[in-house]
């Protein structure tokens, strides 16, 4: 990699190859598109600036692609429930964060659904062609089912939750885990009772899963189990779970590991989907009113052309 121009700000020596590209892209976007100076990071009390950090994002809304998305993110933070884990400084100022990316990706789709559910159904169905989506019922973002003791009794939340009917009229849900540069969390929850109960009684798991549930599942497993519990509480018949991430930040090994615990008839219900393919489907299927948003999302997160000359691998 060539020397980084000073105006792009500090980078991180601990980044892997893909994270380096993404941090540099966000640094370029901040300087060139947003025309803003670097902020401190990764936390509010940090004393070092980084190229991907914003200043006063809580006020400017610069971490979001539209003013409406910024307003919704503020609303979600202001109405945060006890147990939720939306870290304010990271949400509004860290341009590498998967959480603001999730808002940027799904809030325009949520608004489209509220205005034109048929159009939104077509769009979401095109993005997940392996799922029999015939009628969209709702989209939630950073959704934390409450009260927590009725679900997993921990801090697990859906990055996004897509509710729909399939071609048999069954009520279904898709639990979405979004990732940009981060890896899936490997920490296990302390509260395992609900997890164990779901694994033993859902009919979706093999015997080996009983032992893993007693040890406690990591992020990918808890996300799937939360989907199963939510379906039980709210009368949904079918549950699917997906990790949505760029191709260079694959979670396939973690997914395949978790799928070993699923009975054969349910292995297809957990899958990886590439963010690049998702965005391509959006571009082909969203109304003209949403084309600029898709263009801006791709430019912000996936178009590495502007920083290609700084990488000898591009």
C-alpha positions in Angstrom: 0.0 0.0 0.0 1.3 3.5 -0.9 1.7 6.2 1.7 -1.6 7.6 2.8 -2.2 11.3 2.2 -2.4 13.3 5.4 -5.8 14.7 4.6 -7.3 11.1 4.8 -6.3 10.9 8.4 -4.9 8.1 10.6 -5.5 4.5 9.7 -5.0 1.4 11.9 -2.1 -1.0 11.7 -4.3 -3.7 13.3 -6.7 -3.9 10.3 -6.8 -6.9 8.1 -6.6 -6.4 4.3 -10.3 -5.8 3.8 -10.7 -3.5 6.8 -7.8 -1.4 5.6 -9.6 -0.9 2.3 -12.8 0.0 4.0 -11.3 2.3 6.5 -9.5 4.1 3.7 -12.7 4.3 1.7 -14.5 5.9 4.6 -11.6 8.3 5.1 -11.9 9.3 1.5 -15.6 9.7 1.7 -15.4 11.8 4.8 -12.8 14.1 3.3 -14.0 14.2 -0.3 -17.8 13.8 -0.2 -18.7 15.1 3.3 -15.8 17.6 3.4 -15.3 17.2 7.1 -12.3 16.9 9.4 -11.4 13.7 11.3 -13.0 12.9 14.7 -11.6 11.0 17.7 -12.1 7.3 18.0 -13.0 4.6 18.4 -14.7 5.9 21.6 -15.8 9.3 22.8 -12.9 9.5 25.3 -10.2 8.6 22.8 -7.3 11.0 22.2 -6.4 9.9 18.7 -8.2 10.9 15.5 -8.9 8.4 12.7 -9.9 9.0 9.1 -13.1 7.0 9.5 -14.3 9.0 12.5 -16.7 11.9 12.3 -17.0 15.0 14.6 -20.4 15.8 16.1 -22.2 13.2 14.1 -25.0 13.3 16.7 -25.7 16.9 15.4 -24.7 16.7 11.7 -26.2 13.3 10.8 -23.2 12.7 8.5 -23.1 9.0 9.2 -26.4 8.5 7.4 -27.2 8.7 3.7 -30.5 10.6 4.2 -31.9 13.1 6.8 -34.8 10.7 7.3 -32.5 7.8 8.2 -30.7 10.1 10.6 -33.9 11.1 12.3 -35.0 7.5 12.6 -31.6 6.5 14.1 -32.0 9.3 16.7 -35.6 8.2 17.4 -34.4 4.6 18.0 -31.6 5.8 20.3 -34.0 8.1 22.2 -36.5 5.3 22.8 -33.9 2.7 23.6 -35.1 0.0 26.0 -33.2 -1.3 29.1 -30.8 -3.9 27.9 -30.3 -2.6 24.3 -26.7 -2.0 23.2 -26.8 0.9 20.8 -23.6 2.8 21.7 -24.4 6.4 20.8 -20.9 7.6 19.8 -20.2 4.7 17.6 -23.6 4.9 15.9 -23.3 8.5 15.0 -19.6 8.9 14.4 -17.9 5.7 13.4 -18.2 5.4 9.6 -17.0 1.7 9.7 -19.8 0.6 12.0 -22.2 -2.1 10.8 -25.0 -0.6 12.9 -25.2 2.7 11.0 -24.7 0.7 7.7 -27.8 -1.3 8.7 -29.8 1.8 9.2 -28.6 3.1 5.8 -29.5 -0.1 4.1 -32.9 -1.0 5.6 -34.6 2.3 6.7 -35.3 3.4 3.1 -36.8 -0.1 2.5 -38.9 0.3 5.7 -40.2 3.6 4.5 -41.0 2.1 1.0 -43.0 -0.6 2.7 -45.0 1.9 4.7 -45.9 3.8 1.5 -46.1 1.0 -1.0 -46.1 -2.5 0.4 -46.5 -4.2 -3.0 -43.4 -2.5 -4.4 -41.4 -3.3 -1.2 -42.4 -6.9 -1.4 -41.1 -7.1 -5.0 -37.8 -5.5 -3.9 -37.2 -7.7 -0.9 -38.2 -10.9 -2.8 -35.7 -10.0 -5.5 -33.0 -9.6 -2.8 -33.6 -13.0 -1.3 -34.5 -15.2 -4.3 -34.1 -18.4 -2.2 -37.0 -17.4 0.0 -40.7 -17.7 -1.0 -41.6 -14.1 -0.2 -45.0 -13.3 -1.6 -46.2 -10.5 0.8 -44.1 -8.4 3.0 -45.5 -7.8 6.5 -43.0 -5.5 8.1 -39.3 -4.5 8.5 -37.7 -3.6 11.8 -34.2 -2.3 12.4 -32.1 -2.8 15.5 -35.1 -4.6 16.9 -34.9 -5.7 20.6 -37.9 -7.9 21.5 -39.1 -6.9 24.9 -39.5 -7.9 27.7 -36.2 -9.7 27.4 -37.2 -12.5 29.8 -39.9 -13.7 27.3 -37.1 -14.2 24.7 -33.5 -15.2 25.4 -33.2 -13.1 28.6 -30.0 -11.5 27.3 -29.0 -8.5 25.1 -29.4 -10.3 21.8 -31.2 -8.1 19.2 -32.0 -8.4 15.5 -29.9 -6.1 13.3 -32.9 -6.2 11.0 -36.1 -8.3 11.1 -38.1 -9.0 7.9 -41.6 -10.4 8.3 -43.5 -11.9 5.4 -45.9 -14.5 4.1 -44.8 -17.2 1.8 -46.5 -18.9 -1.2 -48.5 -21.1 1.1 -49.8 -18.2 3.1 -47.6 -19.1 6.1 -46.3 -16.3 8.3 -42.4 -16.3 8.1 -39.5 -14.2 9.5 -36.0 -13.6 8.4 -33.5 -12.6 11.1 -30.8 -10.5 9.5 -27.3 -10.0 10.8 -25.4 -7.3 9.0 -21.6 -7.0 8.9 -19.3 -4.6 7.2 -15.7 -5.1 8.5 -16.4 -6.8 11.9 -16.4 -10.5 12.4 -19.3 -12.3 14.1 -19.1 -12.1 17.9 -17.8 -15.2 19.6 -18.9 -14.4 23.1 -21.5 -16.7 24.7 -24.4 -15.4 26.7 -24.4 -16.1 30.5 -28.1 -16.8 30.4 -28.5 -20.2 28.7 -31.8 -21.5 30.0 -33.9 -20.1 27.2 -31.4 -21.3 24.5 -31.4 -24.8 25.9 -35.1 -24.9 26.0 -35.4 -23.8 22.4 -32.9 -26.3 21.1 -34.5 -29.2 22.9 -38.1 -28.3 22.0 -38.1 -26.6 18.5 -37.5 -29.9 16.6 -34.9 -28.1 14.4 -31.7 -29.4 16.1 -29.7 -32.7 16.4 -28.5 -34.3 19.5 -25.0 -32.6 19.3 -26.7 -29.2 19.6 -27.9 -30.0 23.1 -24.3 -30.0 24.3 -23.5 -26.8 22.5 -26.5 -25.0 23.9 -25.4 -25.9 27.4 -22.0 -24.2 26.6 -23.9 -21.2 25.2 -24.1 -20.1 21.6 -22.1 -17.2 20.2 -23.7 -14.3 18.1 -24.8 -16.3 15.1 -26.5 -19.0 17.1 -28.2 -16.5 19.4 -29.5 -14.6 16.4 -31.1 -17.8 15.0 -32.5 -18.8 18.4 -34.0 -15.3 18.9 -35.8 -15.8 15.6 -37.2 -19.1 16.8 -38.4 -17.6 20.1 -39.9 -14.6 18.4 -41.8 -16.8 16.0 -43.1 -18.9 18.9 -44.3 -15.8 20.8 -45.8 -14.0 17.8 -47.2 -17.0 15.9 -44.8 -17.2 12.9 -44.6 -20.6 11.3 -41.2 -20.5 9.5 -37.9 -19.0 10.5 -34.8 -18.1 8.5 -31.6 -16.4 9.3 -29.0 -14.7 7.1 -25.6 -13.0 7.5 -25.4 -10.1 5.1 -21.9 -9.0 4.5 -19.4 -8.1 1.8 -17.7 -11.0 0.0 -14.3 -10.2 1.5 -15.8 -10.4 5.0 -17.3 -13.9 4.7 -18.9 -15.6 7.7 -19.3 -18.9 5.8 -17.1 -20.9 8.1 -19.1 -19.8 11.2 -22.4 -20.5 9.4 -21.3 -23.9 8.4 -20.2 -24.7 11.9 -23.6 -23.7 13.3 -25.5 -25.6 10.6 -23.9 -28.7 11.9 -26.2 -28.4 14.8 -29.3 -28.2 12.7 -31.3 -31.2 11.6 -31.1 -32.0 7.8 -34.5 -30.5 7.0 -33.5 -27.1 8.5 -29.9 -26.5 7.3 -31.2 -24.3 4.4 -32.8 -21.9 6.9 -29.4 -20.4 7.8 -27.4 -18.9 5.0 -24.8 -16.2 3.9 -25.8 -13.5 1.4 -23.4 -11.1 -0.2 -24.0 -7.4 0.3 -22.8 -6.7 -3.2 -25.5 -9.0 -4.6 -28.1 -7.5 -2.4 -27.3 -4.0 -3.6 -27.3 -5.1 -7.2 -30.8 -6.5 -6.7 -31.9 -3.3 -5.2 -30.6 -1.3 -8.1 -32.6 -3.5 -10.5 -35.8 -3.4 -8.6 -36.3 -0.3 -6.5 -38.5 2.5 -7.9 -36.9 5.4 -9.6 -37.4 7.5 -6.4 -35.0 5.2 -4.6 -32.2 4.9 -7.2 -30.2 7.7 -5.8 -30.2 6.1 -2.4 -28.9 2.8 -3.9 -26.2 4.7 -5.8 -25.1 6.5 -2.7 -25.0 3.4 -0.6 -22.8 1.6 -3.1 -20.5 4.6 -3.3 -20.3 4.9 0.4 -19.6 1.3 1.3 -18.6 -0.8 -1.8 -17.0 1.2 -4.5 -13.3 1.1 -3.9 -12.3 2.8 -7.2 -11.4 6.2 -5.6 -8.8 4.6 -3.3 -7.6 1.9 -5.7 -4.3 3.8 -6.5 -3.3 3.6 -2.9 -3.5 -0.2 -2.9 -1.0 -2.2 -5.0 -3.5 -5.1 -4.8 -6.3 -3.3 -6.7 
